[in-house]
Amino acid sequence: MKPSEIRNMTEQEIEQSIITLKEKLFTLRAETSTGRIERPQHMRDAKRDIARCYTILKEKTSGK
């Protein structure tokens, strides 16, 4: 997910995408523990997307 895509979202949409990404990260962690994960870099990507969402959400809320 690109930062420009996140900046075009509303605060509620960003919060919803954070929830979705956290659920995705949870399933990826479960797959890792069972040894079924095919692409471990998806975990890193999910973590970075969550961090991007939190950063841009913080920018939007502090700008008010």
Residue frames relative to the residue before (quaternion, step in Angstrom):
aa qw qx qy qz dx dy dz
M 1.0000 0.0000 0.0000 0.0000 0.00 0.00 0.00
K 0.3273 -0.7630 0.5307 0.1705 3.54 -0.81 1.03
P 0.6028 -0.5830 0.4022 0.3672 3.59 -1.11 0.62
S 0.6291 0.5363 -0.3501 0.4406 3.59 1.01 -0.68
E 0.6165 0.5319 -0.3442 0.4675 3.60 1.09 -0.65
I 0.6695 0.4984 -0.2976 0.4635 3.55 0.96 -0.88
R 0.6518 0.5307 -0.3210 0.4365 3.60 0.97 -0.81
N 0.6514 0.5126 -0.3138 0.4629 3.59 1.16 -0.52
M 0.5866 0.5769 -0.3666 0.4344 3.60 1.26 -0.22
T 0.4871 -0.6052 0.5271 0.3444 3.54 -1.32 0.30
E 0.6902 -0.4760 0.3370 0.4283 3.56 -1.27 0.22
Q 0.6526 0.5130 -0.3156 0.4598 3.58 1.00 -0.80
E 0.6452 0.5132 -0.3224 0.4652 3.59 1.01 -0.75
I 0.6310 0.5210 -0.3304 0.4704 3.58 1.04 -0.76
E 0.6532 0.5072 -0.3154 0.4655 3.58 0.92 -0.87
Q 0.6480 0.5077 -0.3186 0.4699 3.58 1.01 -0.77
S 0.6605 0.4928 -0.3197 0.4676 3.60 0.97 -0.75
I 0.5892 0.5513 -0.3654 0.4642 3.60 1.13 -0.58
I 0.6486 0.5116 -0.3145 0.4675 3.58 0.93 -0.88
T 0.6598 0.5089 -0.3009 0.4638 3.57 0.94 -0.90
L 0.6723 0.4922 -0.2984 0.4654 3.58 0.93 -0.87
K 0.6309 0.5225 -0.3374 0.4639 3.59 1.04 -0.68
E 0.6321 0.5129 -0.3286 0.4790 3.58 1.05 -0.74
K 0.6371 0.5222 -0.3192 0.4685 3.57 1.02 -0.81
L 0.6498 0.5139 -0.3084 0.4675 3.58 0.98 -0.87
F 0.6237 0.5420 -0.3333 0.4541 3.58 1.02 -0.77
T 0.6800 0.4725 -0.2954 0.4765 3.59 0.90 -0.89
L 0.6305 0.5237 -0.3382 0.4625 3.58 1.04 -0.69
R 0.6409 0.5104 -0.3252 0.4723 3.59 1.02 -0.73
A 0.6342 0.5176 -0.3271 0.4720 3.56 1.03 -0.76
E 0.6495 0.5049 -0.3166 0.4723 3.58 0.98 -0.79
T 0.6253 0.5375 -0.3342 0.4565 3.57 1.05 -0.72
S 0.6827 0.4923 -0.2984 0.4501 3.57 0.89 -0.88
T 0.7015 0.4213 -0.2734 0.5055 3.60 1.11 -0.54
G 0.4891 -0.6975 0.4056 0.3313 3.57 1.28 -0.15
R 0.5324 0.6581 -0.3886 0.3639 3.58 1.21 0.34
I 0.4819 0.6852 -0.4437 0.3185 3.61 1.20 -0.07
E 0.3221 -0.7675 0.5300 0.1622 3.54 -0.90 0.98
R 0.8072 0.1300 -0.0409 0.5744 3.57 0.95 -0.86
P 0.2654 -0.8128 0.4996 0.1388 3.61 -0.08 1.27
Q 0.5877 0.5944 -0.3830 0.3932 3.61 1.12 -0.48
H 0.5189 0.6262 -0.4265 0.3958 3.60 1.20 -0.22
M 0.5970 0.5468 -0.3639 0.4607 3.59 1.12 -0.58
R 0.6583 0.5048 -0.3057 0.4673 3.56 0.91 -0.89
D 0.6535 0.5178 -0.3081 0.4581 3.57 0.96 -0.86
A 0.6480 0.5164 -0.3170 0.4615 3.58 0.98 -0.83
K 0.6500 0.5147 -0.3157 0.4615 3.58 0.96 -0.86
R 0.6705 0.4950 -0.3002 0.4640 3.58 0.95 -0.84
D 0.6344 0.5210 -0.3315 0.4649 3.57 1.03 -0.74
I 0.6249 0.5241 -0.3349 0.4719 3.59 1.01 -0.78
A 0.6633 0.5019 -0.3045 0.4641 3.58 0.91 -0.90
R 0.6313 0.5235 -0.3339 0.4646 3.60 0.99 -0.77
C 0.6573 0.5139 -0.3125 0.4541 3.56 0.91 -0.91
Y 0.6625 0.4959 -0.3117 0.4669 3.58 0.91 -0.88
T 0.6498 0.5263 -0.3216 0.4443 3.60 0.95 -0.83
I 0.7040 0.4493 -0.2738 0.4771 3.57 0.84 -0.94
L 0.6044 0.5398 -0.3508 0.4693 3.59 1.10 -0.65
K 0.6440 0.5120 -0.3111 0.4758 3.58 1.02 -0.81
E 0.6305 0.5259 -0.3319 0.4645 3.59 1.02 -0.76
K 0.6792 0.4936 -0.2929 0.4575 3.58 0.93 -0.88
T 0.7042 0.4586 -0.2836 0.4619 3.59 0.88 -0.85
S 0.6786 0.4657 -0.3119 0.4747 3.63 0.99 -0.63
G 0.6124 0.5724 -0.3459 0.4215 3.59 1.19 -0.38
K 0.5974 0.5875 -0.3607 0.4097 3.59 1.22 -0.30
